[in-house]
Amino acid sequence: MSRHLALVLLASVAAVLACTRAAHAADCAQLSTLKLAHTEITLAESVPAGGLKLPAGSAGAGPGAPPVDYTHLPAFCRVAGTLRPTADSDIRFEVWMPASGWNGKFVGVGNGVWAGSITYSALIEPLSRGYATAATDDGHQGNPLDASFAAGHPEKLVDFGYRAPHEMTETAKAVIAAFYGAKAQRSLFVSCSTGGRQGLMEAYRYPNDYDGISSMAPANPMVALMVSSLWTGEATLKEPASRIPPQKFAFVHKAVVAQCDADDGVKDGIVSAPRKCRFDPAALQCKAGDQPDCLTSPQVAALRAIYEGPHNPRTGKSIFPGFEVGSEAMFPLQTMGPEPFGAAFTYLRDVVFKDPKWDFRSFDYDKDVTRAMEAGSAVLDVPPTGLDAFLGGGHKLLLSHGLADGLIPTMSTVNFYTALTKHAGRESRDARLFLIPGMGHCGGGDGPFVFSAISTLDQWVESGHAPQRIVVSNPPGAPARTRPLCPYPQEAKYSGKGSTDDEQNFRCAAP
């Protein structure tokens, strides 16, 4: 067969597939009658380009997040429903499928904190890039900082822990096949925070659900993270003298950047090498009484505790890593009180101790940690030794984490990756970790952080070649700046020539 004829045939096949997909787009409403196990389809409608209408209060990316613009979405088929794999399950889901131009692939997305709603904003990028995509509320409806939904409902904790994303995935694949008349050729899961943990959980419990998983800042192990969040809040809330106002955290962050910025060899307003920094909070201690631009002795002790992270008072053993210097801007989210971070407080109060009057000051970081683990670790946590089937099957795991994350300590992911590679040996070639200097939790911060995890992961799965360099940029509206991310433990090193705002002037090298 000539090359010309082959190209003509390929073009003809592509045209037929495009026409088939367009024809199916008109049949979106018929999906309301689709019969799937323990599934109720509650909505199946064609949404015109820019015409998405969401219920009041559901259009944002999360509490406190700015409004999300859905007016640029292409036309798509929207399917929503409820999954009830157990008598106490109530898992809501949505599947969005391009009305035209489907690339034949599927992307699942996750949630934040304790979930409780569908993260509609996370569906924008995959749909806009031509992927069919799906999300779930993780089995309950409510405040993402409130774990009380699981009190007395062990099946709902299981739904949140691992069952809901798997059920969503299987259902989404069936809906996609029914709509397009063809199965998705590739499945990817891309998410951050709790969504990052969900991705790891999929790899752990359901290794064949996805061909590739991007797990950014995973909230894992989640139970130890809850203990960490309690520790962080308790450091400033247990005693009135220890409280650190938000403006003081901003002052501390400015001081840290001033001292630590150049530790990577480049003075650019980004703390890129926090482990090389020797910042001591005592350097900011007030000389004569409390002032806005200094820390009192109790505040110095509280900040040191946050950097140190929780440890067992009897053995001295670390329970969870502390936060990196440079992440101070986010500490107010966990220390505003009157109780510590709600996600941790409600888990311990309602699920572990089952006491509405529980006092966080009574928590014992020895015996109570064991109690907290027994209440949820088997359901919520992913061990780094548990991904053998996923990696052994040739699937790809893209890990990433911001070095200025003030909600989930960066070293938790570094420790996970280090243990994974040590255990997996040769199979760890299908796992990579990229640390993002200056980035906070899932975005924001002092450094460039914008990149497409979907495209990066998809290209890796397609080619079989792990990314050796990921270029990140500033978000729209900010001064132009690009930087390379390097596979851990490599770091980006400045060449000494050219602008430090151009990624081409950096190379990846050993630290």
C-alpha positions in Angstrom: 0.0 0.0 0.0 1.4 3.4 -0.9 1.9 6.0 1.8 -0.5 8.3 0.0 -3.3 5.7 0.0 -2.6 4.9 3.6 -3.0 8.5 4.6 -6.2 8.7 2.6 -7.6 5.7 4.4 -6.6 7.1 7.8 -8.3 10.4 7.0 -11.4 8.5 5.9 -11.5 6.5 9.1 -11.0 9.6 11.2 -13.9 11.3 9.3 -16.2 8.3 9.9 -15.3 8.3 13.6 -15.9 12.0 13.8 -19.3 11.7 12.2 -20.1 8.7 14.5 -19.2 10.8 17.6 -21.2 13.8 16.3 -24.2 11.5 15.7 -23.9 10.1 19.3 -23.7 13.6 20.7 -27.3 14.2 19.6 -28.3 11.0 21.5 -27.1 12.3 24.9 -30.6 12.4 26.4 -31.1 8.7 25.7 -28.4 7.9 28.3 -31.0 8.6 30.9 -32.3 5.1 30.3 -28.9 3.4 30.5 -29.0 0.5 32.9 -25.9 -0.1 35.1 -25.4 -2.0 38.3 -26.5 0.0 41.5 -26.7 3.1 39.3 -29.4 5.7 39.0 -29.0 8.2 36.1 -30.6 11.5 37.2 -29.5 13.7 34.4 -28.5 13.3 30.7 -28.5 16.5 28.7 -26.7 18.1 25.8 -25.0 21.3 27.0 -24.3 23.9 24.3 -21.0 25.7 24.1 -20.7 28.1 27.0 -24.2 27.1 28.2 -23.4 25.2 31.5 -25.8 26.1 34.3 -24.9 24.9 37.8 -26.9 25.1 41.0 -26.2 28.1 43.2 -23.2 27.5 45.4 -21.7 24.7 43.3 -19.9 26.7 40.6 -16.7 27.4 42.5 -13.4 25.4 43.0 -14.0 25.2 46.8 -14.6 27.3 49.9 -13.1 30.8 49.5 -12.0 30.1 45.9 -12.7 32.8 43.3 -15.6 32.3 40.9 -15.0 29.9 38.1 -15.7 30.8 34.4 -17.5 28.1 32.6 -18.5 30.2 29.6 -15.6 29.0 27.4 -16.5 25.3 27.7 -17.2 23.5 24.4 -20.5 21.7 23.8 -20.7 18.5 25.7 -23.0 15.7 26.9 -23.5 15.9 30.7 -24.6 12.8 32.6 -25.1 12.8 36.4 -26.3 10.1 38.7 -26.0 8.3 42.0 -24.2 5.1 42.9 -25.4 2.8 45.7 -23.0 -0.2 46.0 -24.1 -0.6 49.7 -27.3 0.2 51.6 -25.6 3.2 53.2 -23.9 4.5 50.0 -24.9 7.7 48.3 -22.2 8.4 45.7 -23.0 11.2 43.3 -21.1 11.5 40.0 -20.9 13.4 36.8 -19.5 12.5 33.4 -18.8 15.2 30.8 -18.2 14.1 27.2 -17.2 16.4 24.3 -20.0 16.6 21.7 -17.3 16.7 19.0 -13.6 16.2 18.8 -13.3 13.5 21.5 -9.7 12.3 21.5 -10.7 8.8 22.5 -9.4 9.2 26.1 -10.8 9.5 29.6 -9.6 11.6 32.6 -10.9 11.1 36.2 -10.5 13.9 38.7 -10.6 14.0 42.5 -11.5 16.2 45.5 -10.2 18.3 48.3 -10.0 17.5 52.0 -13.1 15.5 53.0 -14.8 16.1 49.7 -18.6 16.4 50.0 -19.3 17.9 46.6 -18.3 17.4 42.9 -15.3 19.6 42.0 -16.8 20.9 38.8 -13.8 23.2 38.2 -11.5 20.2 37.9 -13.5 19.0 34.8 -12.8 22.2 32.8 -9.2 21.4 31.6 -9.8 17.8 30.5 -13.1 18.6 28.7 -11.5 21.6 27.0 -8.6 19.4 25.8 -10.9 16.9 24.2 -11.1 14.3 26.9 -14.2 12.7 28.4 -14.0 13.3 32.1 -15.7 12.4 35.4 -15.9 13.4 39.1 -17.6 12.3 42.2 -18.6 13.8 45.6 -16.8 10.8 47.2 -20.0 9.5 48.8 -21.5 12.3 50.8 -22.7 15.9 50.6 -21.4 18.6 53.0 -18.5 20.9 54.1 -15.1 19.6 52.9 -13.6 20.4 56.3 -16.1 18.3 58.2 -15.6 14.6 58.7 -18.7 14.0 60.8 -20.4 12.3 57.8 -18.4 9.2 58.7 -19.4 9.1 62.4 -21.5 5.9 62.8 -21.3 5.2 59.0 -18.4 2.9 58.3 -19.6 2.3 54.7 -19.5 6.0 54.0 -15.9 6.1 55.3 -15.1 3.3 52.9 -16.8 5.2 50.0 -14.7 8.2 50.8 -11.5 6.2 51.4 -11.5 4.2 48.1 -14.8 2.9 46.8 -16.3 6.0 45.4 -13.5 6.9 42.9 -13.4 3.3 41.7 -17.2 3.1 41.3 -17.1 6.5 39.5 -14.4 5.2 37.2 -16.2 2.0 36.2 -19.4 3.9 35.6 -17.8 6.7 33.6 -16.2 4.1 31.3 -19.5 2.5 30.7 -21.3 5.8 30.0 -18.5 6.8 27.6 -18.8 3.6 25.7 -22.5 3.9 25.5 -22.3 7.5 24.2 -19.5 7.1 21.7 -20.1 3.5 20.8 -16.5 2.8 21.6 -14.4 2.3 24.8 -11.9 4.9 25.9 -8.5 4.0 24.5 -6.7 5.4 27.5 -7.6 6.3 31.0 -5.8 8.9 33.2 -6.4 10.2 36.7 -5.2 13.7 37.5 -5.7 15.5 40.8 -4.2 17.2 43.8 -4.5 16.9 47.6 -7.2 14.5 48.6 -7.4 13.9 44.8 -3.7 13.0 44.9 -4.4 10.5 47.6 -7.3 9.1 45.6 -5.0 8.6 42.7 -2.6 6.7 44.9 -5.5 4.7 46.2 -6.6 3.8 42.7 -3.1 2.5 41.9 -3.0 0.6 45.2 -6.5 -1.1 45.2 -7.5 -1.0 41.6 -4.3 -1.0 39.6 -6.0 -1.6 36.2 -8.4 1.4 36.5 -5.9 3.9 35.0 -3.0 3.7 32.6 -1.4 6.7 34.2 -2.0 8.7 37.4 -0.8 12.2 38.3 -0.8 12.7 42.1 0.0 16.2 43.2 0.5 17.0 46.9 -1.2 13.7 48.0 -2.9 13.8 51.4 -1.3 10.5 52.3 -1.0 8.9 54.7 -4.2 10.7 55.6 -4.5 9.7 59.3 -1.0 10.8 60.1 -1.7 14.1 58.2 -4.7 14.7 60.4 -2.4 14.3 63.4 0.0 16.7 61.8 -2.7 19.3 61.2 -3.8 18.9 64.9 -0.2 19.5 66.0 0.2 22.6 63.8 -3.0 24.1 65.1 -2.3 23.1 68.7 1.1 24.7 68.5 -0.5 28.2 68.3 -3.9 27.5 69.9 -3.2 25.5 73.0 -2.1 28.7 74.9 -3.2 32.3 74.2 0.4 33.5 74.3 1.3 31.1 71.5 -1.1 32.6 69.0 0.5 34.0 65.8 -1.6 36.5 63.9 -1.7 36.1 60.1 0.2 39.3 59.5 3.1 37.9 61.6 3.2 34.8 59.4 3.5 37.1 56.4 6.4 38.9 58.2 8.1 35.6 59.0 7.8 34.5 55.3 9.4 37.7 54.1 12.3 37.1 56.6 12.7 33.5 55.4 12.8 34.6 51.7 15.4 37.3 52.5 17.6 34.8 54.3 17.1 31.6 52.2 16.4 32.9 48.7 20.0 32.7 47.4 20.8 29.3 48.9 20.2 27.7 45.5 22.7 30.1 43.8 20.0 32.4 42.4 18.4 35.4 44.1 15.0 35.5 42.6 12.4 35.7 45.4 11.9 32.0 45.5 13.1 29.6 48.3 14.2 26.8 46.0 16.5 24.9 48.4 14.7 25.0 51.8 16.8 22.1 53.1 19.9 24.2 52.8 18.5 27.1 54.7 19.5 27.5 58.4 16.7 29.8 59.4 16.2 30.1 63.2 12.9 31.7 64.4 14.8 33.0 67.4 16.4 35.5 65.1 13.0 37.3 65.0 12.4 37.2 68.7 11.2 40.5 70.2 13.8 42.5 72.2 11.3 44.4 74.3 7.7 43.3 74.3 5.3 42.1 71.6 5.5 44.0 68.3 4.1 43.4 64.8 7.5 42.8 63.3 8.9 40.3 65.8 7.9 37.1 67.6 7.5 36.6 71.3 9.2 33.7 73.0 6.0 31.5 73.0 5.5 32.4 69.3 9.0 31.3 68.5 8.4 28.0 70.2 5.1 27.5 68.3 6.8 28.2 65.0 9.6 25.8 65.8 7.0 23.1 66.6 5.4 23.7 63.2 8.7 23.3 61.3 9.5 20.2 63.4 6.3 18.4 62.9 4.6 16.0 65.4 6.6 13.4 67.3 6.1 10.9 70.0 6.9 12.4 73.4 7.9 9.1 74.8 10.2 7.8 72.0 11.0 11.0 70.2 10.1 9.3 66.9 8.6 11.5 64.1 4.9 10.9 63.4 4.8 13.1 60.3 7.2 15.5 58.6 7.2 19.2 59.5 6.8 22.0 57.1 9.6 23.5 55.0 10.8 27.0 55.5 9.1 29.1 52.9 5.7 27.7 53.5 4.7 30.2 56.2 2.2 32.2 54.1 -0.3 29.3 54.3 0.0 28.6 58.0 -2.9 30.9 59.0 -5.3 28.3 57.3 -4.5 25.9 60.0 -4.0 28.2 63.0 -7.0 30.6 62.9 -8.9 28.8 65.7 -10.6 28.5 68.0 -10.0 24.9 67.2 -7.3 23.5 64.9 -7.9 22.9 61.2 -11.4 21.6 60.9 -10.6 18.6 58.7 -8.4 17.2 61.5 -10.5 18.3 64.4 -13.7 16.8 63.2 -12.0 13.5 62.2 -10.6 13.1 65.7 -13.6 14.3 67.5 -16.3 12.5 65.5 -14.7 9.4 64.1 -11.8 8.6 66.5 -13.1 9.7 69.9 -16.8 9.9 69.1 -17.2 12.7 71.6 -18.9 16.0 70.7 -17.2 17.6 73.7 -13.7 16.3 72.9 -11.0 18.8 73.8 -8.1 18.8 71.3 -5.7 19.9 74.1 -6.1 16.4 75.7 -4.7 14.6 72.6 -1.8 12.2 73.6 0.8 12.0 70.8 1.7 8.5 72.0 -1.3 6.3 72.6 -3.9 8.5 70.9 -2.0 8.3 67.6 -2.4 4.5 67.7 -6.1 5.0 68.3 -6.4 7.4 65.4 -4.6 4.9 63.1 -6.9 2.1 64.1 -10.0 4.2 63.3 -9.1 4.8 59.7 -5.6 4.0 58.4 -6.7 0.7 56.8 -9.3 2.6 54.8 -7.6 6.0 54.2 -3.9 5.3 53.7 -1.8 4.0 50.9 1.5 2.3 51.8 4.5 3.0 49.5 5.0 -0.7 49.2 1.5 -1.2 47.8 2.0 -0.2 44.1 3.7 -3.3 42.8 0.7 -4.4 40.6 0.3 -0.9 39.2 3.9 -0.2 38.3 4.5 -3.9 37.4 1.7 -3.5 34.8 3.6 -0.7 33.0 1.4 2.0 34.3 2.8 5.5 35.0 2.9 7.5 38.3 3.6 11.2 38.2 4.1 12.6 41.7 4.6 16.3 42.3 4.6 18.7 45.3 5.1 22.4 46.0 8.1 23.2 48.2 6.1 26.0 49.9 3.0 23.8 50.6 1.7 24.9 54.0 -1.2 22.4 54.2 0.5 19.1 53.4 4.3 18.9 54.2 6.4 18.4 51.1 8.6 15.8 52.8 5.6 13.5 53.2 5.6 12.9 49.4 9.4 12.8 49.3 9.4 10.1 52.0 6.7 8.2 50.1 8.6 8.3 46.8 11.9 7.3 48.5 10.3 4.3 50.1 8.5 3.4 46.9 11.6 3.4 44.8 13.6 1.5 47.4 10.9 -1.2 47.5 10.0 -1.3 43.8 13.5 -1.4 42.5 13.5 -1.6 38.7 9.8 -1.1 38.5 10.2 2.4 40.0 11.3 3.6 36.5 7.6 4.1 35.9 7.3 6.6 38.8 8.7 10.1 39.0 8.6 12.9 41.5 8.9 16.6 40.7 9.2 19.2 43.4 8.0 22.7 42.5 10.0 25.6 44.2 7.9 28.3 45.7 4.5 26.7 45.0 2.0 26.4 47.8 -0.8 23.8 48.0 -1.8 22.7 44.5 -0.9 26.1 43.1 0.0 29.7 44.0 3.1 31.0 45.8 6.2 32.8 44.9 7.4 30.8 42.0 6.1 29.7 38.6 3.9 26.6 38.9 1.6 26.4 35.8 1.9 23.2 33.7 -0.5 20.6 32.3 -0.2 17.5 34.3 -2.7 15.9 31.9 -0.5 16.5 28.9 2.7 15.5 30.7 1.2 12.3 31.9 -0.5 11.5 28.6 2.7 12.0 26.6 4.5 9.7 29.1 1.9 6.9 28.7 1.9 7.4 24.9 5.7 7.4 24.4 6.8 5.2 27.3 9.5 7.8 28.0 9.4 9.4 31.5 9.6 13.2 31.5 13.2 14.5 32.1 12.2 18.1 32.5 8.8 19.8 33.0 8.6 23.5 32.2 6.4 25.6 34.5 5.4 29.2 34.0 3.7 32.0 35.9 -0.1 32.3 35.7 -1.7 34.7 33.2 -1.4 38.3 34.4 1.8 37.8 36.3 5.3 38.8 35.0 6.6 36.3 32.4 8.8 33.6 34.0 9.5 30.0 33.2 11.6 27.4 35.1 12.3 23.7 34.6 11.2 21.1 37.1 13.7 18.2 37.5 13.1 14.6 38.4 13.9 14.2 42.1 16.5 14.3 43.5 17.9 16.5 40.7 17.5 20.2 41.0 17.4 23.1 38.5 20.9 24.7 38.3 21.4 28.2 36.8 24.0 28.2 33.9 25.3 31.6 35.0 24.3 33.2 31.7 21.1 34.8 30.5 17.9 35.7 32.3 16.9 33.7 35.4 13.3 34.1 34.2 14.0 31.8 31.2 14.0 28.0 31.8 16.5 27.5 29.0 19.2 29.0 31.2 18.8 26.2 33.7 19.9 22.5 33.6 18.9 19.6 35.7 21.7 18.3 37.9 22.4 16.4 41.1 21.9 18.6 44.2 
